């Protein structure tokens, strides 16, 4: 009887606790719900500092690896550009003799009259310094250099870097674009095809803008003007110079038409070679500067990594010595 009464009392008390509010049941919570997991327990301050130090060292080591890989790429690109520059320089020196006679005979005056076209020659690839920005800047200025009775010059752009910039600022003057032409070896056939497309519209003058190669560290923005036969015949000074030569074959007008087609193709070919050589020379300088910057950054990261590692080692030694002294005391 006594055991039955004691059991009834326990059941009544347990039923009251189960039916009581949560604030009353706080004393009967499960130990597994209260005790934190070992990973959630508060760690000593020294262990937290050590984990943070190891994490920072890992980040610095990853940055050192990425900067080192970038430096290897820029050095390889510099070597490739230097080899291409030497080949392009040989072609440029052999091509300059093609256009020198026409420049001496017809002159080179960028101030034109009537309907004209400006042909900026840029590259299709980047990472070559300010080569393309120079051509784009000169082209924007040259669009306002016309005679008092001249029409607004049109644009025939060669190269993707010129198209991406000038198509936004001079979209109303854009007549022709040619891309992917400078990604492969430049030939006279390519220049002739571009010249043929430009001459589908009758222009009184064509002004070709490009960078003329001077040395491995210098290039000069240049404007070469090719006049139409009608524009040449309208200038007595040029006609007088031209009549000094004895010609066999067609009359002067037909001869000037054929000569103008050849002059435009030769000037485009010359400008593409000069600009391509300047592009490679500028890329050599750009990749050299990038390699130097990456080397400086890698040196700074190495010093930072060594300082952090040395500070960690010193801290651990101090903790070990302090613990040993405390145990001895």
C-alpha positions in Angstrom: 0.0 0.0 0.0 2.8 2.4 0.9 4.6 1.8 -2.4 1.4 2.3 -4.4 0.7 5.6 -2.6 4.3 6.8 -3.2 4.0 5.9 -6.9 0.7 7.8 -7.2 2.3 10.9 -5.7 5.3 10.8 -8.2 2.9 10.4 -11.2 0.9 13.4 -10.0 3.9 15.6 -9.7 5.3 14.5 -13.1 1.9 15.2 -14.7 1.9 18.7 -13.2 5.4 19.5 -14.6 4.4 18.2 -18.1 1.3 20.4 -18.1 3.0 23.4 -16.6 4.2 26.4 -18.7 7.7 26.4 -20.3 9.1 28.8 -17.6 8.2 26.3 -14.9 9.7 23.3 -16.9 13.1 24.9 -17.1 14.4 22.6 -14.4 13.6 19.4 -16.3 15.3 20.2 -19.7 17.3 17.5 -21.4 21.1 17.7 -20.8 21.7 17.2 -24.5 19.8 20.3 -25.3 21.7 22.5 -22.9 25.3 21.4 -23.1 27.1 22.8 -26.2 29.0 20.6 -28.6 32.8 20.6 -28.2 33.2 22.7 -31.3 30.8 25.3 -29.9 32.6 25.6 -26.6 34.6 28.8 -26.1 38.2 28.2 -27.1 41.2 29.7 -25.4 42.3 33.1 -26.7 45.7 31.8 -27.7 44.2 29.1 -29.9 42.0 31.6 -31.7 44.9 33.9 -32.3 46.9 30.9 -33.7 44.1 30.0 -36.1 43.8 33.6 -37.3 47.6 33.8 -37.9 47.6 30.6 -39.9 44.6 31.8 -42.0 46.4 35.1 -42.8 49.6 33.2 -43.7 47.6 31.0 -46.1 46.0 34.0 -47.8 49.4 35.7 -48.2 50.9 32.4 -49.6 48.1 32.2 -52.1 48.6 35.8 -53.3 52.3 35.1 -53.6 51.6 32.1 -55.8 49.2 34.1 -58.0 51.5 37.1 -58.4 54.4 34.7 -59.3 52.3 33.1 -62.0 51.3 36.5 -63.4 55.0 37.5 -63.5 55.9 34.3 -65.5 53.1 35.1 -68.0 54.2 38.7 -68.5 57.8 37.7 -69.0 56.8 35.2 -71.6 54.7 37.8 -73.4 57.6 40.2 -73.4 59.8 37.6 -75.1 57.2 36.8 -77.7 56.6 40.5 -78.4 60.3 41.2 -78.7 60.7 38.4 -81.3 57.7 39.7 -83.3 59.0 43.3 -83.1 62.3 42.3 -84.8 60.5 40.6 -87.7 58.1 43.6 -88.0 61.0 46.1 -88.0 62.6 44.3 -90.9 59.4 44.5 -92.9 58.9 48.2 -92.1 62.4 49.2 -93.2 61.8 47.4 -96.5 58.4 49.0 -97.1 59.3 52.7 -96.5 60.8 52.9 -100.0 57.4 52.2 -101.6 55.7 55.4 -100.4 58.6 57.8 -100.3 58.4 58.7 -104.0 54.7 59.5 -103.9 55.1 61.6 -100.8 57.9 63.6 -102.5 55.8 64.0 -105.7 52.4 64.8 -104.3 53.2 66.2 -100.9 51.4 65.4 -97.7 48.9 68.1 -96.6 46.2 66.9 -94.2 44.1 70.1 -94.8 41.7 68.8 -97.5 38.7 70.1 -99.4 35.5 68.5 -100.5 34.5 64.9 -99.4 37.2 63.1 -97.5 37.7 60.0 -95.3 39.9 59.4 -92.3 41.4 55.9 -91.9 42.7 55.3 -88.4 44.8 52.1 -88.1 44.7 50.5 -84.7 45.3 47.0 -83.3 42.9 44.2 -82.6 44.6 43.2 -79.3 45.3 45.1 -76.1 48.1 45.1 -73.5 50.2 47.4 -75.7 50.3 50.6 -73.8 49.1 53.9 -75.4 49.5 52.9 -79.1 45.8 52.8 -79.8 44.8 55.8 -77.6 47.3 57.9 -79.5 45.7 57.1 -82.9 42.2 57.6 -81.5 43.2 61.0 -80.0 44.7 62.2 -83.3 41.7 61.0 -85.3 39.3 63.0 -83.1 41.3 66.1 -83.6 41.7 65.5 -87.3 38.0 65.3 -87.8 37.9 69.1 -87.3 41.0 69.9 -89.5 39.3 70.5 -92.9 39.0 73.3 -95.4 36.4 76.1 -95.2 34.2 74.5 -97.9 34.9 70.8 -97.0 32.3 68.3 -95.9 32.5 66.6 -92.6 35.1 63.7 -93.0 33.9 60.2 -92.8 35.6 57.4 -90.9 36.9 54.0 -92.2 38.4 52.3 -89.1 40.9 49.5 -89.3 41.3 47.5 -86.0 38.9 46.6 -83.2 40.5 49.0 -80.6 39.7 52.0 -82.8 36.2 50.7 -83.6 35.2 50.3 -79.9 36.2 53.9 -79.1 35.4 55.9 -82.2 32.1 54.2 -82.9 30.7 55.7 -79.7 32.0 59.3 -80.2 31.6 59.5 -84.0 28.9 57.1 -84.9 27.3 59.5 -87.4 30.6 59.6 -89.4 31.3 55.9 -89.4 31.3 54.4 -93.0 33.5 51.3 -92.8 35.1 49.1 -90.2 37.6 46.3 -90.7 38.6 44.0 -87.8 40.7 40.8 -87.4 43.1 42.1 -90.2 46.0 42.7 -87.8 45.8 39.4 -85.9 47.5 37.6 -88.7 50.5 38.4 -90.8 50.0 41.7 -92.7 50.3 41.3 -96.5 49.9 43.7 -99.4 46.8 41.7 -100.5 45.1 42.5 -97.3 45.8 46.2 -97.6 44.7 46.2 -101.2 41.3 44.6 -100.2 40.8 47.3 -97.6 41.7 50.0 -100.1 39.3 48.6 -102.6 36.4 48.7 -100.1 37.3 52.3 -99.2 37.4 53.4 -102.8 33.9 52.1 -103.5 32.9 55.6 -102.3 34.4 58.5 -104.2 36.5 60.6 -101.9 38.7 63.5 -102.9 41.2 62.7 -100.2 42.0 59.8 -97.8 44.0 60.5 -94.6 45.6 57.5 -93.0 46.4 57.8 -89.3 48.9 55.4 -87.7 51.9 55.3 -85.4 55.3 55.5 -87.1 57.9 53.3 -85.6 61.1 55.2 -84.5 62.8 53.0 -82.0 62.1 50.3 -79.4 60.9 52.9 -76.9 59.4 55.6 -79.2 56.8 56.0 -81.9 55.2 59.0 -83.6 51.6 59.6 -84.6 51.6 60.2 -88.4 49.0 61.3 -91.0 49.5 60.3 -94.6 47.3 61.9 -97.2 46.4 60.3 -100.5 44.6 62.6 -103.0 42.1 61.6 -105.7 43.0 62.3 -109.4 40.6 65.2 -109.6 42.1 66.8 -106.5 45.6 66.4 -108.0 44.6 68.0 -111.3 43.0 70.9 -109.5 46.4 71.9 -108.0 48.7 73.4 -110.7 51.8 73.1 -108.5 51.4 69.3 -108.3 50.5 69.0 -112.0 53.6 70.9 -113.0 55.8 68.5 -111.0 54.0 65.5 -112.5 54.5 66.8 -116.1 58.2 66.8 -115.6 58.2 63.0 -116.0 57.8 61.3 -119.4 55.0 58.8 -119.3 54.1 56.0 -121.8 50.7 54.5 -122.1 47.4 56.1 -121.1 46.7 59.7 -120.7 47.3 61.6 -117.5 43.8 61.2 -116.0 43.8 57.5 -116.4 47.3 57.2 -115.2 46.5 59.2 -112.1 43.5 57.0 -111.4 45.6 53.9 -111.4 48.4 55.6 -109.4 45.9 56.7 -106.8 44.6 53.2 -106.3 48.2 51.9 -105.9 49.1 54.8 -103.6 46.2 54.2 -101.2 46.9 50.4 -101.0 50.7 51.1 -100.5 50.0 53.7 -97.8 47.6 51.4 -96.0 50.2 48.6 -96.1 52.9 50.9 -94.9 50.7 52.2 -92.1 49.6 48.8 -90.9 53.3 47.6 -90.8 54.4 50.7 -89.0 51.6 50.5 -86.5 52.1 46.8 -86.0 55.8 47.3 -85.2 54.9 50.1 -82.8 52.4 47.9 -81.2 54.9 45.1 -80.5 57.5 47.6 -79.2 54.9 49.1 -76.9 53.9 45.7 -75.7 57.5 44.9 -74.8 57.6 47.9 -72.6 54.2 47.3 -71.1 55.1 43.7 -70.2 58.4 44.7 -68.8 56.7 47.2 -66.5 54.2 44.6 -65.5 56.9 42.1 -64.7 58.7 44.7 -62.6 55.5 45.6 -60.7 54.8 41.9 -60.1 58.3 41.4 -58.8 58.0 44.3 -56.4 54.7 43.1 -55.2 56.1 39.6 -54.7 59.0 41.0 -52.7 56.6 42.9 -50.4 54.4 39.9 -49.9 57.4 37.7 -49.1 58.5 40.2 -46.5 55.0 40.3 -45.0 54.8 36.5 -44.9 58.1 36.1 -43.3 57.3 38.7 -40.6 54.0 37.1 -39.8 55.6 33.6 -39.6 58.4 34.9 -37.4 55.9 36.7 -35.1 54.0 33.4 -34.8 57.2 31.5 -34.0 58.2 34.1 -31.4 54.8 34.0 -29.7 54.9 30.2 -29.5 58.4 30.2 -28.0 57.3 32.8 -25.4 54.3 30.7 -24.5 56.4 27.5 -24.1 59.0 29.3 -22.0 56.4 30.9 -19.8 54.7 27.6 -19.3 58.0 25.9 -18.3 58.8 28.7 -15.9 55.3 28.4 -14.3 55.7 24.7 -13.9 59.1 25.1 -12.2 57.8 27.8 -9.9 
